[in-house]
Amino acid sequence: MPVRQIVSNPHFGAITPEKLIRAAPSLAIWGAAAGSALALLGSDVPLVKKDVLSRIPIAGSYWKVEEEQ
């Protein structure tokens, strides 16, 4: 009598690659929305404006802060 080979799917908790691929577009949209909200709300805080927003590669010139010498 041949023994069947046990096959297990890779998983992390209850998250399988199939579930992750199915949820990836939604997670990307929510992540972009959260990042945009943080940029909008943080643009009035001088420390965030100087240290974070002004160092974004393409859009950083919009929030450029003059350096004090």
PDB file with SEQRES, HELIX, SHEET and CRYST1 records, atoms N, CA, C and O in Angstrom:
SEQRES   1 A   69  MET PRO VAL ARG GLN ILE VAL SER ASN PRO HIS PHE GLY          
SEQRES   2 A   69  ALA ILE THR PRO GLU LYS LEU ILE ARG ALA ALA PRO SER          
SEQRES   3 A   69  LEU ALA ILE TRP GLY ALA ALA ALA GLY SER ALA LEU ALA          
SEQRES   4 A   69  LEU LEU GLY SER ASP VAL PRO LEU VAL LYS LYS ASP VAL          
SEQRES   5 A   69  LEU SER ARG ILE PRO ILE ALA GLY SER TYR TRP LYS VAL          
SEQRES   6 A   69  GLU GLU GLU GLN                                              
HELIX    1 AA1 PRO A   17  GLY A   42  1                                  26    
HELIX    2 AA2 PRO A   46  ASP A   51  1                                   6    
HELIX    3 AA3 LEU A   53  ARG A   55  5                                   3    
HELIX    4 AA4 GLY A   60  TRP A   63  5                                   4    
CRYST1    1.000    1.000    1.000  90.00  90.00  90.00 P 1           1          
ATOM      1  N   MET A   1       0.843  -1.161   0.000  1.00  0.00           N  
ATOM      2  CA  MET A   1       0.000   0.000   0.000  1.00  0.00           C  
ATOM      3  C   MET A   1       0.900   1.241   0.000  1.00  0.00           C  
ATOM      4  O   MET A   1       1.670   1.445   0.939  1.00  0.00           O  
ATOM      5  N   PRO A   2       0.808   2.083  -1.066  1.00  0.00           N  
ATOM      6  CA  PRO A   2       1.656   3.287  -1.143  1.00  0.00           C  
ATOM      7  C   PRO A   2       1.179   4.357  -0.152  1.00  0.00           C  
ATOM      8  O   PRO A   2      -0.014   4.509   0.109  1.00  0.00           O  
ATOM      9  N   VAL A   3       2.130   5.066   0.370  1.00  0.00           N  
ATOM     10  CA  VAL A   3       1.839   6.149   1.309  1.00  0.00           C  
ATOM     11  C   VAL A   3       1.749   7.453   0.522  1.00  0.00           C  
ATOM     12  O   VAL A   3       2.630   7.762  -0.280  1.00  0.00           O  
ATOM     13  N   ARG A   4       0.695   8.205   0.749  1.00  0.00           N  
ATOM     14  CA  ARG A   4       0.546   9.484   0.062  1.00  0.00           C  
ATOM     15  C   ARG A   4       1.482  10.513   0.692  1.00  0.00           C  
ATOM     16  O   ARG A   4       1.734  10.509   1.897  1.00  0.00           O  
ATOM     17  N   GLN A   5       1.979  11.383  -0.164  1.00  0.00           N  
ATOM     18  CA  GLN A   5       2.893  12.418   0.311  1.00  0.00           C  
ATOM     19  C   GLN A   5       2.075  13.581   0.892  1.00  0.00           C  
ATOM     20  O   GLN A   5       1.096  14.023   0.290  1.00  0.00           O  
ATOM     21  N   ILE A   6       2.478  14.055   2.036  1.00  0.00           N  
ATOM     22  CA  ILE A   6       1.791  15.166   2.680  1.00  0.00           C  
ATOM     23  C   ILE A   6       2.292  16.461   2.054  1.00  0.00           C  
ATOM     24  O   ILE A   6       3.496  16.709   1.993  1.00  0.00           O  
ATOM     25  N   VAL A   7       1.356  17.281   1.590  1.00  0.00           N  
ATOM     26  CA  VAL A   7       1.698  18.558   0.975  1.00  0.00           C  
ATOM     27  C   VAL A   7       1.107  19.661   1.835  1.00  0.00           C  
ATOM     28  O   VAL A   7      -0.089  19.654   2.126  1.00  0.00           O  
ATOM     29  N   SER A   8       1.930  20.596   2.238  1.00  0.00           N  
ATOM     30  CA  SER A   8       1.437  21.716   3.037  1.00  0.00           C  
ATOM     31  C   SER A   8       1.685  23.017   2.279  1.00  0.00           C  
ATOM     32  O   SER A   8       2.707  23.181   1.613  1.00  0.00           O  
ATOM     33  N   ASN A   9       0.744  23.923   2.393  1.00  0.00           N  
ATOM     34  CA  ASN A   9       0.887  25.231   1.774  1.00  0.00           C  
ATOM     35  C   ASN A   9       1.644  26.147   2.716  1.00  0.00           C  
ATOM     36  O   ASN A   9       1.448  26.077   3.929  1.00  0.00           O  
ATOM     37  N   PRO A  10       2.511  27.012   2.182  1.00  0.00           N  
ATOM     38  CA  PRO A  10       3.194  27.962   3.059  1.00  0.00           C  
ATOM     39  C   PRO A  10       2.191  28.969   3.615  1.00  0.00           C  
ATOM     40  O   PRO A  10       1.291  29.423   2.909  1.00  0.00           O  
ATOM     41  N   HIS A  11       2.358  29.304   4.880  1.00  0.00           N  
ATOM     42  CA  HIS A  11       1.445  30.252   5.501  1.00  0.00           C  
ATOM     43  C   HIS A  11       2.131  30.925   6.672  1.00  0.00           C  
ATOM     44  O   HIS A  11       3.123  30.428   7.205  1.00  0.00           O  
ATOM     45  N   PHE A  12       1.588  32.058   7.060  1.00  0.00           N  
ATOM     46  CA  PHE A  12       2.017  32.769   8.261  1.00  0.00           C  
ATOM     47  C   PHE A  12       0.753  33.028   9.053  1.00  0.00           C  
ATOM     48  O   PHE A  12       0.001  33.947   8.726  1.00  0.00           O  
ATOM     49  N   GLY A  13       0.506  32.260  10.066  1.00  0.00           N  
ATOM     50  CA  GLY A  13      -0.765  32.325  10.774  1.00  0.00           C  
ATOM     51  C   GLY A  13      -1.863  31.834   9.841  1.00  0.00           C  
ATOM     52  O   GLY A  13      -1.817  30.701   9.362  1.00  0.00           O  
ATOM     53  N   ALA A  14      -2.840  32.680   9.587  1.00  0.00           N  
ATOM     54  CA  ALA A  14      -3.920  32.322   8.669  1.00  0.00           C  
ATOM     55  C   ALA A  14      -3.726  32.964   7.298  1.00  0.00           C  
ATOM     56  O   ALA A  14      -4.593  32.848   6.432  1.00  0.00           O  
ATOM     57  N   ILE A  15      -2.595  33.641   7.094  1.00  0.00           N  
ATOM     58  CA  ILE A  15      -2.355  34.349   5.834  1.00  0.00           C  
ATOM     59  C   ILE A  15      -1.564  33.451   4.887  1.00  0.00           C  
ATOM     60  O   ILE A  15      -0.427  33.074   5.171  1.00  0.00           O  
ATOM     61  N   THR A  16      -2.176  33.121   3.775  1.00  0.00           N  
ATOM     62  CA  THR A  16      -1.513  32.330   2.744  1.00  0.00           C  
ATOM     63  C   THR A  16      -1.143  33.255   1.584  1.00  0.00           C  
ATOM     64  O   THR A  16      -1.682  34.358   1.490  1.00  0.00           O  
ATOM     65  N   PRO A  17      -0.240  32.835   0.702  1.00  0.00           N  
ATOM     66  CA  PRO A  17       0.104  33.681  -0.442  1.00  0.00           C  
ATOM     67  C   PRO A  17      -1.106  34.036  -1.310  1.00  0.00           C  
ATOM     68  O   PRO A  17      -1.173  35.138  -1.855  1.00  0.00           O  
ATOM     69  N   GLU A  18      -2.054  33.117  -1.441  1.00  0.00           N  
ATOM     70  CA  GLU A  18      -3.237  33.401  -2.245  1.00  0.00           C  
ATOM     71  C   GLU A  18      -4.066  34.530  -1.633  1.00  0.00           C  
ATOM     72  O   GLU A  18      -4.551  35.407  -2.348  1.00  0.00           O  
ATOM     73  N   LYS A  19      -4.226  34.507  -0.311  1.00  0.00           N  
ATOM     74  CA  LYS A  19      -4.976  35.567   0.366  1.00  0.00           C  
ATOM     75  C   LYS A  19      -4.242  36.907   0.269  1.00  0.00           C  
ATOM     76  O   LYS A  19      -4.865  37.955   0.099  1.00  0.00           O  
ATOM     77  N   LEU A  20      -2.922  36.861   0.378  1.00  0.00           N  
ATOM     78  CA  LEU A  20      -2.136  38.084   0.305  1.00  0.00           C  
ATOM     79  C   LEU A  20      -2.214  38.710  -1.086  1.00  0.00           C  
ATOM     80  O   LEU A  20      -2.348  39.927  -1.210  1.00  0.00           O  
ATOM     81  N   ILE A  21      -2.134  37.895  -2.125  1.00  0.00           N  
ATOM     82  CA  ILE A  21      -2.231  38.407  -3.489  1.00  0.00           C  
ATOM     83  C   ILE A  21      -3.612  38.995  -3.746  1.00  0.00           C  
ATOM     84  O   ILE A  21      -3.736  40.006  -4.437  1.00  0.00           O  
ATOM     85  N   ARG A  22      -4.640  38.377  -3.202  1.00  0.00           N  
ATOM     86  CA  ARG A  22      -6.001  38.871  -3.397  1.00  0.00           C  
ATOM     87  C   ARG A  22      -6.221  40.197  -2.650  1.00  0.00           C  
ATOM     88  O   ARG A  22      -6.993  41.035  -3.116  1.00  0.00           O  
ATOM     89  N   ALA A  23      -5.567  40.398  -1.518  1.00  0.00           N  
ATOM     90  CA  ALA A  23      -5.761  41.604  -0.722  1.00  0.00           C  
ATOM     91  C   ALA A  23      -4.776  42.717  -1.053  1.00  0.00           C  
ATOM     92  O   ALA A  23      -4.955  43.840  -0.580  1.00  0.00           O  
ATOM     93  N   ALA A  24      -3.748  42.451  -1.843  1.00  0.00           N  
ATOM     94  CA  ALA A  24      -2.690  43.430  -2.108  1.00  0.00           C  
ATOM     95  C   ALA A  24      -3.198  44.733  -2.733  1.00  0.00           C  
ATOM     96  O   ALA A  24      -2.777  45.797  -2.279  1.00  0.00           O  
ATOM     97  N   PRO A  25      -4.073  44.721  -3.744  1.00  0.00           N  
ATOM     98  CA  PRO A  25      -4.532  46.006  -4.298  1.00  0.00           C  
ATOM     99  C   PRO A  25      -5.265  46.870  -3.276  1.00  0.00           C  
ATOM    100  O   PRO A  25      -5.070  48.084  -3.235  1.00  0.00           O  
ATOM    101  N   SER A  26      -6.093  46.258  -2.467  1.00  0.00           N  
ATOM    102  CA  SER A  26      -6.809  47.015  -1.440  1.00  0.00           C  
ATOM    103  C   SER A  26      -5.838  47.585  -0.411  1.00  0.00           C  
ATOM    104  O   SER A  26      -5.985  48.732   0.013  1.00  0.00           O  
ATOM    105  N   LEU A  27      -4.853  46.795  -0.010  1.00  0.00           N  
ATOM    106  CA  LEU A  27      -3.861  47.277   0.954  1.00  0.00           C  
ATOM    107  C   LEU A  27      -3.040  48.424   0.379  1.00  0.00           C  
ATOM    108  O   LEU A  27      -2.693  49.357   1.103  1.00  0.00           O  
ATOM    109  N   ALA A  28      -2.727  48.369  -0.908  1.00  0.00           N  
ATOM    110  CA  ALA A  28      -1.972  49.452  -1.546  1.00  0.00           C  
ATOM    111  C   ALA A  28      -2.777  50.743  -1.577  1.00  0.00           C  
ATOM    112  O   ALA A  28      -2.231  51.817  -1.324  1.00  0.00           O  
ATOM    113  N   ILE A  29      -4.066  50.652  -1.883  1.00  0.00           N  
ATOM    114  CA  ILE A  29      -4.913  51.843  -1.923  1.00  0.00           C  
ATOM    115  C   ILE A  29      -5.049  52.450  -0.526  1.00  0.00           C  
ATOM    116  O   ILE A  29      -4.941  53.665  -0.367  1.00  0.00           O  
ATOM    117  N   TRP A  30      -5.285  51.613   0.485  1.00  0.00           N  
ATOM    118  CA  TRP A  30      -5.393  52.116   1.849  1.00  0.00           C  
ATOM    119  C   TRP A  30      -4.071  52.718   2.331  1.00  0.00           C  
ATOM    120  O   TRP A  30      -4.072  53.717   3.051  1.00  0.00           O  
ATOM    121  N   GLY A  31      -2.948  52.117   1.939  1.00  0.00           N  
ATOM    122  CA  GLY A  31      -1.642  52.656   2.321  1.00  0.00           C  
ATOM    123  C   GLY A  31      -1.373  54.009   1.686  1.00  0.00           C  
ATOM    124  O   GLY A  31      -0.851  54.912   2.340  1.00  0.00           O  
ATOM    125  N   ALA A  32      -1.731  54.156   0.404  1.00  0.00           N  
ATOM    126  CA  ALA A  32      -1.549  55.447  -0.270  1.00  0.00           C  
ATOM    127  C   ALA A  32      -2.453  56.509   0.353  1.00  0.00           C  
ATOM    128  O   ALA A  32      -2.038  57.658   0.510  1.00  0.00           O  
ATOM    129  N   ALA A  33      -3.671  56.139   0.705  1.00  0.00           N  
ATOM    130  CA  ALA A  33      -4.585  57.093   1.339  1.00  0.00           C  
ATOM    131  C   ALA A  33      -4.070  57.513   2.712  1.00  0.00           C  
ATOM    132  O   ALA A  33      -4.158  58.686   3.076  1.00  0.00           O  
ATOM    133  N   ALA A  34      -3.534  56.565   3.474  1.00  0.00           N  
ATOM    134  CA  ALA A  34      -2.994  56.894   4.798  1.00  0.00           C  
ATOM    135  C   ALA A  34      -1.764  57.793   4.677  1.00  0.00           C  
ATOM    136  O   ALA A  34      -1.600  58.732   5.456  1.00  0.00           O  
ATOM    137  N   GLY A  35      -0.901  57.506   3.701  1.00  0.00           N  
ATOM    138  CA  GLY A  35       0.271  58.351   3.488  1.00  0.00           C  
ATOM    139  C   GLY A  35      -0.099  59.758   3.057  1.00  0.00           C  
ATOM    140  O   GLY A  35       0.525  60.726   3.490  1.00  0.00           O  
ATOM    141  N   SER A  36      -1.107  59.876   2.209  1.00  0.00           N  
ATOM    142  CA  SER A  36      -1.570  61.198   1.782  1.00  0.00           C  
ATOM    143  C   SER A  36      -2.173  61.975   2.951  1.00  0.00           C  
ATOM    144  O   SER A  36      -1.945  63.177   3.088  1.00  0.00           O  
ATOM    145  N   ALA A  37      -2.935  61.292   3.784  1.00  0.00           N  
ATOM    146  CA  ALA A  37      -3.526  61.951   4.952  1.00  0.00           C  
ATOM    147  C   ALA A  37      -2.443  62.415   5.917  1.00  0.00           C  
ATOM    148  O   ALA A  37      -2.539  63.511   6.470  1.00  0.00           O  
ATOM    149  N   LEU A  38      -1.423  61.606   6.127  1.00  0.00           N  
ATOM    150  CA  LEU A  38      -0.332  62.019   7.015  1.00  0.00           C  
ATOM    151  C   LEU A  38       0.438  63.202   6.445  1.00  0.00           C  
ATOM    152  O   LEU A  38       0.849  64.090   7.192  1.00  0.00           O  
ATOM    153  N   ALA A  39       0.640  63.224   5.126  1.00  0.00           N  
ATOM    154  CA  ALA A  39       1.327  64.351   4.503  1.00  0.00           C  
ATOM    155  C   ALA A  39       0.489  65.617   4.624  1.00  0.00           C  
ATOM    156  O   ALA A  39       1.027  66.692   4.888  1.00  0.00           O  
ATOM    157  N   LEU A  40      -0.817  65.500   4.434  1.00  0.00           N  
ATOM    158  CA  LEU A  40      -1.697  66.662   4.533  1.00  0.00           C  
ATOM    159  C   LEU A  40      -1.758  67.188   5.965  1.00  0.00           C  
ATOM    160  O   LEU A  40      -1.639  68.392   6.190  1.00  0.00           O  
ATOM    161  N   LEU A  41      -1.941  66.297   6.926  1.00  0.00           N  
ATOM    162  CA  LEU A  41      -2.049  66.728   8.314  1.00  0.00           C  
ATOM    163  C   LEU A  41      -0.702  67.144   8.911  1.00  0.00           C  
ATOM    164  O   LEU A  41      -0.652  68.001   9.793  1.00  0.00           O  
ATOM    165  N   GLY A  42       0.380  66.544   8.433  1.00  0.00           N  
ATOM    166  CA  GLY A  42       1.699  66.868   8.969  1.00  0.00           C  
ATOM    167  C   GLY A  42       2.354  68.051   8.305  1.00  0.00           C  
ATOM    168  O   GLY A  42       3.414  68.490   8.751  1.00  0.00           O  
ATOM    169  N   SER A  43       1.750  68.594   7.236  1.00  0.00           N  
ATOM    170  CA  SER A  43       2.384  69.693   6.522  1.00  0.00           C  
ATOM    171  C   SER A  43       2.377  70.992   7.319  1.00  0.00           C  
ATOM    172  O   SER A  43       3.110  71.918   6.970  1.00  0.00           O  
ATOM    173  N   ASP A  44       1.579  71.094   8.375  1.00  0.00           N  
ATOM    174  CA  ASP A  44       1.567  72.296   9.215  1.00  0.00           C  
ATOM    175  C   ASP A  44       2.551  72.219  10.370  1.00  0.00           C  
ATOM    176  O   ASP A  44       2.807  73.230  11.025  1.00  0.00           O  
ATOM    177  N   VAL A  45       3.103  71.056  10.633  1.00  0.00           N  
ATOM    178  CA  VAL A  45       4.053  70.886  11.727  1.00  0.00           C  
ATOM    179  C   VAL A  45       5.463  71.148  11.186  1.00  0.00           C  
ATOM    180  O   VAL A  45       5.918  70.431  10.295  1.00  0.00           O  
ATOM    181  N   PRO A  46       6.163  72.169  11.713  1.00  0.00           N  
ATOM    182  CA  PRO A  46       7.467  72.535  11.146  1.00  0.00           C  
ATOM    183  C   PRO A  46       8.499  71.403  11.140  1.00  0.00           C  
ATOM    184  O   PRO A  46       9.252  71.264  10.176  1.00  0.00           O  
ATOM    185  N   LEU A  47       8.542  70.606  12.187  1.00  0.00           N  
ATOM    186  CA  LEU A  47       9.526  69.526  12.263  1.00  0.00           C  
ATOM    187  C   LEU A  47       9.257  68.463  11.195  1.00  0.00           C  
ATOM    188  O   LEU A  47      10.188  67.967  10.562  1.00  0.00           O  
ATOM    189  N   VAL A  48       7.993  68.119  10.999  1.00  0.00           N  
ATOM    190  CA  VAL A  48       7.630  67.140   9.970  1.00  0.00           C  
ATOM    191  C   VAL A  48       7.918  67.717   8.588  1.00  0.00           C  
ATOM    192  O   VAL A  48       8.406  67.014   7.703  1.00  0.00           O  
ATOM    193  N   LYS A  49       7.617  68.983   8.413  1.00  0.00           N  
ATOM    194  CA  LYS A  49       7.844  69.640   7.122  1.00  0.00           C  
ATOM    195  C   LYS A  49       9.332  69.641   6.768  1.00  0.00           C  
ATOM    196  O   LYS A  49       9.704  69.366   5.628  1.00  0.00           O  
ATOM    197  N   LYS A  50      10.176  69.951   7.748  1.00  0.00           N  
ATOM    198  CA  LYS A  50      11.621  70.049   7.496  1.00  0.00           C  
ATOM    199  C   LYS A  50      12.281  68.679   7.363  1.00  0.00           C  
ATOM    200  O   LYS A  50      13.059  68.458   6.435  1.00  0.00           O  
ATOM    201  N   ASP A  51      11.980  67.755   8.283  1.00  0.00           N  
ATOM    202  CA  ASP A  51      12.699  66.486   8.330  1.00  0.00           C  
ATOM    203  C   ASP A  51      12.123  65.403   7.426  1.00  0.00           C  
ATOM    204  O   ASP A  51      12.859  64.515   6.998  1.00  0.00           O  
ATOM    205  N   VAL A  52      10.846  65.451   7.130  1.00  0.00           N  
ATOM    206  CA  VAL A  52      10.223  64.358   6.377  1.00  0.00           C  
ATOM    207  C   VAL A  52       9.779  64.809   4.997  1.00  0.00           C  
ATOM    208  O   VAL A  52      10.246  64.286   3.985  1.00  0.00           O  
ATOM    209  N   LEU A  53       8.877  65.779   4.959  1.00  0.00           N  
ATOM    210  CA  LEU A  53       8.239  66.139   3.690  1.00  0.00           C  
ATOM    211  C   LEU A  53       9.189  66.797   2.700  1.00  0.00           C  
ATOM    212  O   LEU A  53       9.073  66.567   1.496  1.00  0.00           O  
ATOM    213  N   SER A  54      10.124  67.607   3.177  1.00  0.00           N  
ATOM    214  CA  SER A  54      11.036  68.277   2.256  1.00  0.00           C  
ATOM    215  C   SER A  54      12.072  67.319   1.664  1.00  0.00           C  
ATOM    216  O   SER A  54      12.775  67.687   0.723  1.00  0.00           O  
ATOM    217  N   ARG A  55      12.180  66.112   2.189  1.00  0.00           N  
ATOM    218  CA  ARG A  55      13.160  65.141   1.690  1.00  0.00           C  
ATOM    219  C   ARG A  55      12.560  64.075   0.773  1.00  0.00           C  
ATOM    220  O   ARG A  55      13.240  63.114   0.412  1.00  0.00           O  
ATOM    221  N   ILE A  56      11.300  64.239   0.399  1.00  0.00           N  
ATOM    222  CA  ILE A  56      10.678  63.321  -0.561  1.00  0.00           C  
ATOM    223  C   ILE A  56      11.304  63.610  -1.920  1.00  0.00           C  
ATOM    224  O   ILE A  56      11.352  64.774  -2.319  1.00  0.00           O  
ATOM    225  N   PRO A  57      11.785  62.605  -2.650  1.00  0.00           N  
ATOM    226  CA  PRO A  57      12.571  62.837  -3.861  1.00  0.00           C  
ATOM    227  C   PRO A  57      11.929  63.748  -4.917  1.00  0.00           C  
ATOM    228  O   PRO A  57      12.595  64.674  -5.378  1.00  0.00           O  
ATOM    229  N   ILE A  58      10.714  63.540  -5.309  1.00  0.00           N  
ATOM    230  CA  ILE A  58      10.137  64.313  -6.409  1.00  0.00           C  
ATOM    231  C   ILE A  58       9.333  65.501  -5.894  1.00  0.00           C  
ATOM    232  O   ILE A  58       9.467  66.606  -6.421  1.00  0.00           O  
ATOM    233  N   ALA A  59       8.511  65.298  -4.889  1.00  0.00           N  
ATOM    234  CA  ALA A  59       7.601  66.337  -4.417  1.00  0.00           C  
ATOM    235  C   ALA A  59       8.170  67.152  -3.258  1.00  0.00           C  
ATOM    236  O   ALA A  59       7.460  67.999  -2.715  1.00  0.00           O  
ATOM    237  N   GLY A  60       9.405  66.932  -2.864  1.00  0.00           N  
ATOM    238  CA  GLY A  60       9.976  67.620  -1.706  1.00  0.00           C  
ATOM    239  C   GLY A  60      10.159  69.105  -1.893  1.00  0.00           C  
ATOM    240  O   GLY A  60      10.176  69.849  -0.913  1.00  0.00           O  
ATOM    241  N   SER A  61      10.297  69.561  -3.135  1.00  0.00           N  
ATOM    242  CA  SER A  61      10.493  70.994  -3.359  1.00  0.00           C  
ATOM    243  C   SER A  61       9.243  71.798  -3.010  1.00  0.00           C  
ATOM    244  O   SER A  61       9.338  73.002  -2.774  1.00  0.00           O  
ATOM    245  N   TYR A  62       8.094  71.169  -2.973  1.00  0.00           N  
ATOM    246  CA  TYR A  62       6.855  71.859  -2.605  1.00  0.00           C  
ATOM    247  C   TYR A  62       6.894  72.288  -1.141  1.00  0.00           C  
ATOM    248  O   TYR A  62       6.372  73.349  -0.797  1.00  0.00           O  
ATOM    249  N   TRP A  63       7.496  71.491  -0.287  1.00  0.00           N  
ATOM    250  CA  TRP A  63       7.577  71.783   1.141  1.00  0.00           C  
ATOM    251  C   TRP A  63       8.945  72.272   1.558  1.00  0.00           C  
ATOM    252  O   TRP A  63       9.290  72.176   2.736  1.00  0.00           O  
ATOM    253  N   LYS A  64       9.728  72.785   0.650  1.00  0.00           N  
ATOM    254  CA  LYS A  64      11.116  73.179   0.947  1.00  0.00           C  
ATOM    255  C   LYS A  64      11.158  74.226   2.050  1.00  0.00           C  
ATOM    256  O   LYS A  64      10.393  75.190   2.047  1.00  0.00           O  
ATOM    257  N   VAL A  65      12.071  74.013   2.992  1.00  0.00           N  
ATOM    258  CA  VAL A  65      12.263  74.934   4.122  1.00  0.00           C  
ATOM    259  C   VAL A  65      13.658  75.493   3.997  1.00  0.00           C  
ATOM    260  O   VAL A  65      14.615  74.755   3.765  1.00  0.00           O  
ATOM    261  N   GLU A  66      13.774  76.803   4.151  1.00  0.00           N  
ATOM    262  CA  GLU A  66      15.099  77.438   4.082  1.00  0.00           C  
ATOM    263  C   GLU A  66      15.926  77.039   5.297  1.00  0.00           C  
ATOM    264  O   GLU A  66      15.443  77.076   6.429  1.00  0.00           O  
ATOM    265  N   GLU A  67      17.158  76.662   5.054  1.00  0.00           N  
ATOM    266  CA  GLU A  67      18.071  76.259   6.132  1.00  0.00           C  
ATOM    267  C   GLU A  67      18.605  77.487   6.864  1.00  0.00           C  
ATOM    268  O   GLU A  67      18.989  78.471   6.233  1.00  0.00           O  
ATOM    269  N   GLU A  68      18.628  77.428   8.187  1.00  0.00           N  
ATOM    270  CA  GLU A  68      19.220  78.506   8.989  1.00  0.00           C  
ATOM    271  C   GLU A  68      20.701  78.236   9.142  1.00  0.00           C  
ATOM    272  O   GLU A  68      21.127  77.100   9.350  1.00  0.00           O  
ATOM    273  N   GLN A  69      21.488  79.316   9.035  1.00  0.00           N  
ATOM    274  CA  GLN A  69      22.943  79.144   9.163  1.00  0.00           C  
ATOM    275  C   GLN A  69      23.492  79.854  10.349  1.00  0.00           C  
ATOM    276  O   GLN A  69      24.698  79.806  10.594  1.00  0.00           O  
TER     277      GLN A  69                                                      
END                                                                             
